[in-house]
Amino acid sequence: MIKNSGFFEQVYEITKKIPYGRVTTYGAIGNYLGTGGSARVVGWALNSSRGLSPFIPAHRVVNRSGILSGKKHFGGSLIMKQLLENEGIRVEEDKVVDFEKLFWDPRKELH
C-alpha cells in the first residue's frame, strides 16, 4: 500500500500499474487500499484524473461485472471502448469479453 499521500493519489498509483491489455474494478482498487466499499470514491478519483500527467489509464477500470460503467466520463460514449479495443480487449454491448480472464487483482499482483 502507498503511504503518505491522499486517497486519490493512491488510486492513481494503482491504476498506473494495471498492465496493458488487462482490466480491474473500482472495488478491487478500493479493497487493495484497505477501504472496502469505496468503489464509488475510486470512480470519483478516476473521473478527476483526466488531463493529469503522467497519463492515468482509467479506461482499464470497469465495474464488478466487467461493464464500462465509466464510459460517459471519457468525452464520448465510444472512447473508453476504443481505448480498450486498442489494447486487444474485446468489448460487446459495453461489457468486457472474457472479463474473468483479463481481470487484474492488485491484492494478488502487487506486494
Buried (B, 14 or more C-beta within 10 A) or exposed (E): EBEEEEBBEBBBBBBBEBEEEBBBBBBBBBBBBEBEEBBEBBBBBBEBBEEEEEEBBBBBBBBEEBBBBBBEBBEEEBBBBEBBEEBEBEBEEBBBEEBEEBBBBBEEBEE
